[in-house]
Amino acid sequence: MTNPFFEPSTLPFSLPPFADIADDDYLPGFEAGFAAQRAEIDAITGDPAPASFENTIVALERSGQLLARVEYVFGNKSSSDSSDQTNALELELAPAFAAHADAIRLDPVLFARIQAVYDSLGTAEAADLTPEEIYLVERYHSEFSRAGAGLGDVDKEHLRELNSDLSTLTTRFEKNLLADTNALAVVVDDVDELDGLDDDTIASLAAAAAERGLDGGYLIALTLFTGHPLLASLTNRDLRARIMTASKSRGSHGGEFDNRQVLLDIVRLRAERAALLGFATHAAYVTAGETAGSPEAVSALLERLAPPPRRTHAPSGPICRPSPPTIRRSTARSKHTTGPSTPRRSGRRSTTSTPPRCDRTSSPNACFTTASSSRPRRSTA
């Protein structure tokens, strides 16, 4: 059977033929994709004609279509429906992807052609280019420059090593996080501990447990952010503590999925790469290619969107949420009413407000101290 990636999809909108794709198709697809794009780049750099927008920028933009078809499908598969085979393949391919990208971005002949087209901007030679085409030239020149195309041979070799190591480490970090998130899912044996959840949610937790062979139990899968949504509904304090502890300990409690050293290595290598490329920090390196342009611009924007809270004086002691007003309606029904529970339009209506109360047993958020109410609740993502 022919590899489904080797030809463009005939489905509407070029959607991938998922029914025809097997895990064994990815590696041959990637290998063919790498080779095809490398041949396309060689054709660009081997063109004897002077560099132009069409024979350099457009040709580069259109290269790698086979590789893109495989990468898009595999990226979705590995992040949403991974298996042991796809996880192992992702780790295997990480340095290959870094090497392939570096072979393109650090190619001195290719960059020289991009530089020639870039230098022609503003001249009669580029007078017919549209604003979008001019931006594309500028974008490629910026990306290649940031990637180290202008470095010397020794520095380029060091950069290749850094990129290869970082690609492996970041992939390992992601896989460790995913594995530990699955391993730390909280199992509940007594349905009474799930007090506060509705029947549909409890049923879904039971189904999740059954999928893992935990019949009769309830499985609370962890989310990527620390503040699990169920914490707002569960009334059992011990269960909430178990969920929060599991969420906070991912990748940092020892064992095969511990990410602490992996993270330190990533930070160290990112800082080393940023310095090699002429940036003060990794953040400066990343933002230089984005709209913001600098970490300072990002911080300024965030501060405008979420200014620091203004602390105001408040009396000491507990601050209590008042109970909602109790609304009593007449049970008499109008002769025009068709529904069994519709109140009479002209019925008497009285509203009585009960005094504020603090009931920590019925609602864990019923009372707040002055200190906790003077600052906003921050996301822990």
C-alpha positions as CSV (number, residue, x, y, z in Angstrom):
1,M,0.0,0.0,0.0
2,T,1.3,3.5,-0.9
3,N,2.2,5.8,2.0
4,P,-0.8,8.2,2.2
5,F,1.5,11.1,2.8
6,F,3.3,10.8,-0.5
7,E,0.5,12.4,-2.5
8,P,-1.6,15.5,-1.7
9,S,-5.0,14.7,-0.2
10,T,-8.0,14.6,-2.5
11,L,-10.4,15.3,0.4
12,P,-12.2,18.6,0.7
13,F,-9.9,21.4,2.0
14,S,-7.0,18.9,1.6
15,L,-8.0,17.3,4.9
16,P,-5.7,14.4,5.8
17,P,-7.0,10.9,5.0
18,F,-6.9,9.8,8.7
19,A,-8.6,6.4,7.9
20,D,-5.6,5.5,5.7
21,I,-2.8,6.6,8.1
22,A,-1.1,4.1,10.4
23,D,1.7,4.8,12.9
24,D,4.1,3.0,10.6
25,D,3.6,5.6,7.9
26,Y,5.1,8.5,9.9
27,L,8.8,7.7,9.8
28,P,9.0,6.9,6.1
29,G,6.9,10.1,5.5
30,F,9.3,12.2,7.5
31,E,12.4,10.7,5.8
32,A,10.9,11.4,2.4
33,G,9.8,14.9,3.5
34,F,13.3,15.7,4.7
35,A,14.9,14.5,1.4
36,A,12.3,16.3,-0.8
37,Q,12.8,19.7,0.9
38,R,16.6,19.3,0.9
39,A,16.4,18.7,-2.9
40,E,14.2,21.7,-3.3
41,I,16.7,23.9,-1.4
42,D,19.6,22.5,-3.5
43,A,17.6,23.5,-6.6
44,I,17.3,27.1,-5.3
45,T,21.0,27.4,-4.3
46,G,22.1,25.8,-7.6
47,D,20.2,28.1,-9.8
48,P,22.7,30.0,-11.9
49,A,20.3,32.9,-12.4
50,P,20.7,35.9,-10.1
51,A,18.5,35.8,-7.0
52,S,15.0,37.1,-7.4
53,F,11.8,37.1,-5.5
54,E,10.4,34.3,-7.7
55,N,13.4,32.0,-7.9
56,T,14.4,32.4,-4.2
57,I,11.7,33.6,-1.9
58,V,8.7,32.0,-3.7
59,A,10.6,28.8,-4.3
60,L,11.6,28.7,-0.6
61,E,8.0,29.4,0.5
62,R,6.7,26.6,-1.6
63,S,9.3,24.0,-0.5
64,G,8.6,21.3,2.1
65,Q,5.0,20.5,1.3
66,L,5.4,16.8,1.8
67,L,7.2,17.3,5.1
68,A,4.4,19.7,6.2
69,R,1.7,17.1,5.4
70,V,3.4,14.6,7.7
71,E,4.3,17.1,10.4
72,Y,0.8,18.5,10.7
73,V,-0.8,15.1,11.2
74,F,1.9,13.8,13.5
75,G,1.9,16.9,15.6
76,N,-1.9,16.5,16.3
77,K,-1.6,12.8,16.8
78,S,1.3,13.0,19.3
79,S,-0.3,15.7,21.3
80,S,-3.8,14.4,21.5
81,D,-3.8,10.7,20.9
82,S,-0.2,9.5,21.5
83,S,1.0,6.0,21.9
84,D,4.3,4.4,23.0
85,Q,5.3,4.2,19.3
86,T,4.6,7.8,18.6
87,N,6.2,9.0,21.8
88,A,9.4,7.0,20.9
89,L,9.3,8.4,17.4
90,E,9.0,11.9,18.5
91,L,12.1,11.6,20.7
92,E,13.9,10.0,17.8
93,L,12.9,12.7,15.4
94,A,13.6,15.7,17.6
95,P,17.4,16.0,16.7
96,A,16.6,15.1,13.1
97,F,14.2,18.0,12.9
98,A,16.8,20.4,14.4
99,A,19.4,19.2,12.0
100,H,17.1,19.6,9.0
101,A,16.1,23.2,10.0
102,D,19.7,24.2,10.6
103,A,20.8,22.8,7.2
104,I,18.3,25.3,5.7
105,R,18.7,28.3,7.9
106,L,22.5,28.1,8.2
107,D,23.1,27.5,4.4
108,P,25.4,30.3,3.4
109,V,24.5,30.2,-0.3
110,L,20.8,30.3,0.4
111,F,21.2,33.2,2.9
112,A,23.3,35.1,0.3
113,R,20.4,34.8,-2.2
114,I,17.9,36.0,0.5
115,Q,20.3,38.9,1.3
116,A,20.5,39.8,-2.4
117,V,16.7,40.0,-2.7
118,Y,16.5,41.9,0.6
119,D,19.1,44.4,-0.6
120,S,17.1,45.0,-3.7
121,L,14.0,46.3,-1.8
122,G,13.4,49.9,-2.6
123,T,15.1,49.7,-6.0
124,A,13.6,49.5,-9.5
125,E,14.2,45.7,-9.5
126,A,11.6,45.3,-6.7
127,A,9.3,48.0,-7.7
128,D,6.5,45.6,-8.7
129,L,6.4,43.7,-5.4
130,T,3.3,44.1,-3.3
131,P,3.4,45.1,0.3
132,E,2.7,41.4,1.2
133,E,5.6,40.3,-0.9
134,I,7.9,42.9,0.6
135,Y,6.9,41.7,4.1
136,L,7.7,38.1,3.1
137,V,11.2,39.1,2.0
138,E,11.8,41.0,5.2
139,R,10.4,38.1,7.3
140,Y,12.7,35.5,5.7
141,H,15.7,37.8,6.1
142,S,14.8,38.4,9.8
143,E,14.3,34.7,10.6
144,F,17.5,33.6,8.9
145,S,19.5,36.4,10.6
146,R,18.0,35.5,14.0
147,A,18.7,31.8,13.4
148,G,22.4,32.5,13.0
149,A,22.9,32.5,9.2
150,G,25.5,35.3,9.6
151,L,27.7,33.4,12.1
152,G,31.1,32.0,11.3
153,D,31.6,28.3,10.7
154,V,32.8,27.5,14.2
155,D,29.9,29.3,15.8
156,K,27.5,27.6,13.4
157,E,28.7,24.2,14.4
158,H,28.3,25.1,18.1
159,L,24.8,26.4,17.3
160,R,23.9,23.1,15.6
161,E,24.9,21.2,18.8
162,L,22.8,23.5,21.0
163,N,19.8,23.3,18.8
164,S,20.0,19.5,18.7
165,D,20.4,19.2,22.4
166,L,17.5,21.6,23.0
167,S,15.2,19.8,20.7
168,T,15.8,16.6,22.5
169,L,15.4,18.1,25.9
170,T,12.2,20.1,25.2
171,T,10.6,16.9,23.7
172,R,11.6,14.9,26.7
173,F,10.2,17.6,29.0
174,E,6.8,17.5,27.2
175,K,6.7,13.7,27.3
176,N,7.6,13.5,30.9
177,L,4.9,16.1,31.8
178,L,2.3,14.2,29.9
179,A,3.3,10.8,31.4
180,D,3.4,12.2,35.0
181,T,0.0,14.0,34.5
182,N,-1.5,10.7,33.5
183,A,0.2,8.8,36.3
184,L,-0.9,11.3,39.0
185,A,-4.6,11.2,38.2
186,V,-6.5,11.0,41.5
187,V,-8.5,7.9,42.1
188,V,-11.6,8.0,44.4
189,D,-13.2,4.9,45.8
190,D,-16.1,6.4,47.7
191,V,-18.7,8.4,45.8
192,D,-19.5,10.4,48.9
193,E,-16.1,12.1,48.6
194,L,-17.4,13.6,45.3
195,D,-20.1,15.6,47.1
196,G,-20.7,18.9,45.2
197,L,-20.4,17.4,41.7
198,D,-23.5,16.8,39.5
199,D,-24.5,13.4,38.4
200,D,-23.1,13.8,34.8
201,T,-19.7,14.8,36.1
202,I,-19.6,11.8,38.5
203,A,-20.6,9.5,35.7
204,S,-17.8,10.8,33.5
205,L,-15.3,10.2,36.3
206,A,-16.6,6.6,36.7
207,A,-16.2,6.1,32.9
208,A,-12.7,7.4,33.0
209,A,-11.9,5.0,35.8
210,A,-13.4,2.1,33.9
211,E,-11.2,2.9,30.9
212,R,-8.2,2.3,33.1
213,G,-9.6,-0.9,34.5
214,L,-10.6,0.7,37.8
215,D,-14.2,-0.6,37.9
216,G,-16.2,0.8,40.7
217,G,-13.9,3.8,41.2
218,Y,-13.8,7.4,40.0
219,L,-10.8,8.9,38.2
220,I,-10.0,12.6,38.3
221,A,-7.6,13.4,35.5
222,L,-5.3,16.4,36.0
223,T,-5.5,19.4,33.7
224,L,-2.5,21.2,32.4
225,F,-3.1,24.2,34.7
226,T,-2.7,23.8,38.5
227,G,-6.2,25.1,39.5
228,H,-8.3,22.1,38.6
229,P,-11.9,23.1,37.7
230,L,-13.4,20.6,40.1
231,L,-11.9,22.4,43.1
232,A,-14.6,25.0,42.9
233,S,-17.3,22.4,43.4
234,L,-15.9,19.6,45.6
235,T,-16.8,20.1,49.3
236,N,-14.4,17.4,50.6
237,R,-11.4,19.3,51.8
238,D,-9.1,16.2,51.9
239,L,-9.9,15.4,48.2
240,R,-9.3,18.9,47.2
241,A,-5.9,18.8,48.9
242,R,-5.1,15.5,47.1
243,I,-5.9,17.1,43.7
244,M,-3.9,20.2,44.4
245,T,-0.9,18.3,45.7
246,A,-0.9,16.0,42.6
247,S,-1.2,19.0,40.3
248,K,1.7,20.9,41.9
249,S,4.0,17.9,42.1
250,R,4.0,17.0,38.4
251,G,7.6,16.5,37.2
252,S,9.1,17.4,40.5
253,H,8.6,14.4,42.9
254,G,11.4,12.1,41.7
255,G,11.1,9.0,39.5
256,E,11.5,8.5,35.8
257,F,9.3,11.5,34.9
258,D,11.1,14.1,37.0
259,N,11.7,17.2,35.0
260,R,13.8,19.4,37.3
261,Q,17.2,18.6,35.8
262,V,15.7,18.6,32.3
263,L,14.4,22.1,32.9
264,L,17.7,23.4,34.3
265,D,19.5,22.1,31.2
266,I,17.0,23.7,28.9
267,V,17.4,27.1,30.7
268,R,21.2,26.8,30.6
269,L,21.3,25.9,26.9
270,R,18.8,28.6,25.9
271,A,20.8,31.2,27.7
272,E,24.0,30.0,25.9
273,R,22.3,30.0,22.5
274,A,20.9,33.5,23.1
275,A,24.4,34.8,23.9
276,L,25.9,33.1,20.9
277,L,23.3,34.9,18.7
278,G,23.9,38.3,20.3
279,F,20.9,38.5,22.6
280,A,21.0,39.2,26.4
281,T,18.4,36.6,27.3
282,H,16.3,33.8,25.7
283,A,13.3,36.1,26.1
284,A,15.0,38.8,24.0
285,Y,15.8,36.2,21.4
286,V,12.2,35.0,21.1
287,T,10.5,38.3,21.2
288,A,12.9,39.8,18.6
289,G,11.0,37.9,16.0
290,E,7.6,38.7,17.2
291,T,5.3,41.7,17.0
292,A,6.3,43.0,20.5
293,G,10.0,43.1,19.6
294,S,11.3,43.0,23.2
295,P,10.5,41.6,26.7
296,E,10.1,45.1,27.9
297,A,7.3,45.7,25.4
298,V,5.6,42.5,26.5
299,S,5.8,43.5,30.1
300,A,4.4,47.0,29.4
301,L,1.5,45.5,27.5
302,L,0.6,43.1,30.3
303,E,0.8,45.9,32.9
304,R,-1.6,47.9,30.8
305,L,-4.0,45.0,30.5
306,A,-3.8,44.0,34.1
307,P,-2.6,46.9,36.3
308,P,-1.5,46.2,39.8
309,P,-4.4,46.2,42.3
310,R,-4.9,49.3,44.4
311,R,-4.9,48.4,48.0
312,T,-7.6,50.1,50.0
313,H,-8.2,50.2,53.8
314,A,-10.7,47.8,55.1
315,P,-11.9,46.9,58.6
316,S,-10.3,43.9,60.2
317,G,-12.2,40.7,60.7
318,P,-14.0,38.3,58.4
319,I,-15.8,39.7,55.4
320,C,-18.9,37.7,54.7
321,R,-20.9,37.2,51.6
322,P,-24.6,38.0,52.2
323,S,-27.0,35.3,51.4
324,P,-29.2,36.1,48.3
325,P,-32.6,37.5,49.1
326,T,-35.4,35.1,49.6
327,I,-38.2,35.6,47.1
328,R,-41.6,34.2,47.9
329,R,-44.2,34.0,45.2
330,S,-47.9,33.2,45.5
331,T,-48.8,29.7,44.5
332,A,-52.1,30.7,43.1
333,R,-52.4,30.2,39.3
334,S,-54.0,32.5,36.7
335,K,-56.7,31.1,34.5
336,H,-54.5,32.0,31.5
337,T,-51.5,30.0,32.8
338,T,-50.8,26.8,30.8
339,G,-47.7,25.5,32.6
340,P,-47.9,23.7,35.9
341,S,-45.3,25.7,37.6
342,T,-45.8,29.2,36.2
343,P,-46.5,31.8,38.9
344,R,-49.5,34.0,38.7
345,R,-48.7,37.3,37.1
346,S,-50.7,39.3,39.6
347,G,-49.7,37.2,42.6
348,R,-48.3,38.9,45.7
349,R,-44.6,39.0,45.8
350,S,-42.4,39.8,48.9
351,T,-38.7,40.0,49.3
352,T,-36.9,39.5,52.5
353,S,-33.2,39.7,53.0
354,T,-31.5,37.5,55.5
355,P,-28.5,38.9,57.4
356,P,-25.0,38.1,56.2
357,R,-23.6,34.9,57.5
358,C,-20.3,33.0,57.6
359,D,-20.7,29.2,57.1
360,R,-17.4,27.6,56.4
361,T,-19.0,24.1,56.4
362,S,-21.6,24.6,53.7
363,S,-19.4,26.7,51.5
364,P,-15.6,26.9,51.6
365,N,-15.7,30.3,50.0
366,A,-18.4,31.9,52.1
367,C,-16.0,33.9,54.2
368,F,-12.8,35.8,53.4
369,T,-10.4,37.5,55.7
370,T,-9.5,41.1,55.1
371,A,-6.0,40.1,53.9
372,S,-7.3,37.7,51.2
373,S,-9.9,40.0,49.9
374,S,-7.4,42.9,49.3
375,R,-5.6,41.1,46.5
376,P,-6.9,39.4,43.3
377,R,-6.9,35.7,42.9
378,R,-4.0,34.9,40.6
379,S,-3.8,32.1,38.0
380,T,-1.4,29.3,38.8
381,A,-1.0,28.1,35.2
